[in-house]
Amino acid sequence: MSNPFELLKTSEKSKARLGVIHTAHGDVTTPIFMPVGTEATVKGITSRDIKELEAEIILANTYHLYLRPGTKTVAEAGGVQKFMAWNGPMLTDSGGFQVWSLKDLRHITAEGVEFRSHLDGSRHLFTPESVMKAEREIGADIIMAFDECTPYPSTVEEAEKSLAYTLDWTRRAKAWLDANPPIHGYPQFFFGIVQGGMHKELRKKSIEALKEIGPDGYAMGGLSVGEPVETMYEIADFCTSLLPEDRARYVMGVGTPWNLLELIRRGVDMCDCILPNKNAQDGLVYTSVGVLRYKGAKFAHQHDVPLDPNCDCYCCKNYSRAYLRHLHKTKEPLGWTLATIHNLRFYIRLMQQAKAHIASGDFEEWSGAIIPELKQDAV
């Protein structure tokens, strides 16, 4: 395997970085936010919408595609991009977090994880090898190692046992990939996952072991699982200080717009989260003037006001807060679609602005000024 990441610049005032990830389906400029397309769909919007939002990469989930429609079916289509009509870079999570979240429906051993499907109760076994086979069939450009997500809180002993599983599974996954090349005619890049809970000595142990395994990039798992946000920042900062500078760094499952800016400052290149999609369905959007809960009664007559006066998305250019509130109250799916379009465009545009400010050398000043504005309640 080769390194797909090219480091272009590091800020002189923080660890913020500019880079590019080269894939067969196009280049991804970092720092980047990846919209979540769990089941080969970004919920409620089309692949054309994703392109118009200027998303550079999206992700899907191996666990869900394994259960429905089956990864062999995706392979028959020529890979996930062809299956969902998205001609751009993709990443697949291994499903480790989803299996971990099943709790009473799964049993973890050194071999892998036996679990019952949340759909029909059928029994399945995920091993590092079977998950890599599934990710080969799905065909994403970046594929994640199968890991054991360490819960929060955890003792050192609990986190160490969990980390031992993850490191062993990563070695086995890498060995299987080396013996079984991609099947869709283009390279797939393998990312290892740093675990160890909130214990720095275990995070360091994880990183040192992963360096020996030699993945193409590094993800930081087990964050945003209930720990205080400052602890999340501290652990991410600690990890990026030890990770190789010439590899992409990915924090999984995070977060709010201000979380992303804080992580970029600490040297993170890639993030993903379902918040833009989930909150859109709940009547909450992120804007340049703060967090807007547009289902409130006071927005019923704001006919000439878009969700965000400074946004260039299709929703803000054509629809009012009053109309979005009406759609939400009547449970019209169009409302969820429009709010999702706005939230995702806001995230993507924020990353575009972050890149521009890193390039110009004033990211720290800009992000420090904008974060309080993003957190406030919009009126």
FIBA-538816 format. One record per residue (C-alpha): residue in three letters; x, y, z. Coordinates in steps of 0.25 Angstrom, whole numbers, plus 5000, padded with zeros to 4 digits. Layout:
% residues N
ALAXYZ
...
END
This chain:
% residues 379
MET500050005000
SER500450144998
ASN500250275005
PRO499050354999
PHE499250475007
GLU500050595003
LEU500350705014
LEU500350845008
LYS500550935020
THR500450945035
SER500151065043
GLU501151145050
LYS500251175062
SER499551035064
LYS499550895058
ALA498550935048
ARG498850865034
LEU498550875019
GLY498650745011
VAL498150665000
ILE497750515000
HIS497850454986
THR496850354982
ALA496450284969
HIS495150354970
GLY495750494972
ASP496550574982
VAL496050614995
THR496550745001
THR496750745016
PRO496350785026
ILE495050725022
PHE493650685028
MET493050565022
PRO491550555021
VAL491050415026
GLY490350325016
THR490150205025
GLU489350115016
ALA489950165003
THR489050295004
VAL489250425011
LYS487850425017
GLY486750505010
ILE487650564999
THR488150514985
SER489550494980
ARG489350614971
ASP489050694984
ILE490350644990
LYS491050694978
GLU490450824978
LEU490750844993
GLU492250824988
ALA492450704997
GLU493750644994
ILE493650515001
ILE492450435008
LEU492450315016
ALA491650185017
ASN491650075028
THR492049935026
TYR491149875037
HIS489849935031
LEU490249895016
TYR490649755021
LEU489249735026
ARG488449815015
PRO488649795003
GLY489849705005
THR491249745001
LYS491249644990
THR490049714984
VAL490849844985
ALA492049774978
GLU491149724967
ALA490849874964
GLY492249904962
GLY492549964976
VAL491750064985
GLN492050184976
LYS491350124964
PHE490250064973
MET489850194978
ALA490250284966
TRP491250364974
ASN492550384965
GLY493350434976
PRO494250384988
MET493650294999
LEU494150245012
THR493450125019
ASP493450105034
SER493749965038
GLY492449945047
GLY493249935060
PHE492450045067
GLN491149995062
VAL491449855067
TRP491949905080
SER490649985082
LEU489749865080
LYS490149835095
ASP489249715099
LEU489249665085
ARG490749635083
HIS491849555089
ILE493349595088
THR494449495087
ALA495849495082
GLU495349435069
GLY494349545066
VAL492949585070
GLU491749505069
PHE490449585069
ARG489049575066
SER488449665055
HIS487649785060
LEU486749755048
ASP486349615050
GLY487149555061
SER487949465052
ARG489349425056
HIS490649475050
LEU492149475053
PHE493049595049
THR494449555049
PRO495649655044
GLU495649565031
SER494249565028
VAL494049715030
MET495249735021
LYS494549645011
ALA493249725012
GLU494049855010
ARG494749804998
GLU493349764992
ILE492749904996
GLY493949974989
ALA494150104996
ASP495450174994
ILE495750185009
ILE495450065018
MET495550055033
ALA496149945042
PHE495149865050
ASP495349915064
GLU494749895078
CYS494150025083
THR494650055097
PRO493450105106
TYR493450225114
PRO493750225126
SER494750105126
THR495850065135
VAL497250045130
GLU497049895131
GLU495749895123
ALA496349995113
GLU497649915112
LYS496849785109
SER496049855098
LEU497249915092
ALA497849775091
TYR496749725083
THR496849845074
LEU498249835071
ASP498249685068
TRP497049705059
THR497749815052
ARG498949725049
ARG498049615044
ALA497249715035
LYS498549775029
ALA499049635026
TRP497749595020
LEU497749715011
ASP499249695007
ALA498849555002
ASN497549594995
PRO497649714986
PRO496449814982
ILE495449754973
HIS494849874966
GLY496149924959
TYR496550034968
PRO497350044981
GLN496750044994
PHE497450115006
PHE497450055020
PHE497350135032
GLY497650085046
ILE496950125058
VAL497550185071
GLN496850135083
GLY497250135098
GLY496050205105
MET496450335112
HIS497750275117
LYS498950345110
GLU499950235113
LEU498950135105
ARG498750235094
LYS500250245092
LYS500450095092
SER499350085082
ILE500050185073
GLU501350125074
ALA500849985070
LEU500050045059
LYS501250105053
GLU501949965053
ILE500749915045
GLY500850025035
PRO499450075031
ASP499150175021
GLY498550275031
TYR498150285045
ALA496750305052
MET496450335066
GLY495350245071
GLY494650245085
LEU494450395085
SER493150465087
VAL492550345094
GLY492150425107
GLU493450485112
PRO493450635115
VAL493750715102
GLU495050775108
THR495550625110
MET495250595096
TYR496050715091
GLU497250675101
ILE497250535096
ALA497250575081
ASP498350675083
PHE499150575090
CYS498950475079
THR499350565068
SER500650605075
LEU501050455073
LEU500450425060
PRO501250425047
GLU501250565041
ASP501150505027
ARG499850425029
ALA498450475030
ARG497850485043
TYR496350455045
VAL495450475058
MET494250385056
GLY492850425059
VAL493050575063
GLY492350675064
THR491750815065
PRO492350925056
TRP493150985067
ASN493650835071
LEU494250825057
LEU494950965058
GLU495550925071
LEU496050795066
ILE496650855053
ARG497450945062
ARG497950825069
GLY498450755056
VAL497250675051
ASP497050665036
MET495650585035
CYS494350585043
ASP492950525041
CYS491650525049
ILE490150505047
LEU489850635055
PRO489550715042
ASN488550615037
LYS487950575051
ASN487750715055
ALA487150755042
GLN486050655045
ASP485850715059
GLY485750855054
LEU487150905058
VAL488050965048
TYR489451025049
THR489651165044
SER490651285043
VAL489751355053
GLY489651245063
VAL488851115066
LEU487451135060
ARG486251045065
TYR485351085054
LYS484151015059
GLY483851115070
ALA482651205069
LYS483351335067
PHE483851285053
ALA482451265048
HIS482351395041
GLN483851415037
HIS483451405022
ASP484551485017
VAL485651425025
PRO486451305021
LEU487051205031
ASP488351275030
PRO488451415023
ASN489951385019
CYS489751245013
ASP489851214998
CYS489051074999
TYR487851044991
CYS486951045003
CYS487351185008
LYS487351244994
ASN485851204992
TYR485151175005
SER484751255018
ARG484851215032
ALA483351225033
TYR483251115022
LEU484251025028
ARG483451035041
HIS482151005034
LEU482850875027
HIS483350835041
LYS482050845048
THR481350775037
LYS482350665036
GLU482650685022
PRO483950615017
LEU484250725008
GLY484550805021
TRP485550705026
THR486250705012
LEU486350855011
ALA486850865026
THR487850755023
ILE488350825010
HIS488550945018
ASN489350885030
LEU490250805021
ARG490550925012
PHE490851005025
TYR491850895030
ILE492550885016
ARG492551035014
LEU493151055028
MET494250955024
GLN494551035012
GLN494651155020
ALA495651085030
LYS496551045018
ALA496551185013
HIS496951235027
ILE498051135029
ALA498551165015
SER498551315019
GLY499151295032
ASP498051345041
PHE497251225044
GLU497451235059
GLU496951385060
TRP495751345051
SER495351225058
GLY495551285071
ALA494551395067
ILE493551315060
ILE493351205070
PRO492551285081
GLU491651335069
LEU491351195065
LYS491051145079
GLN490051255082
ASP488551245079
ALA488051315066
VAL486851405067
END
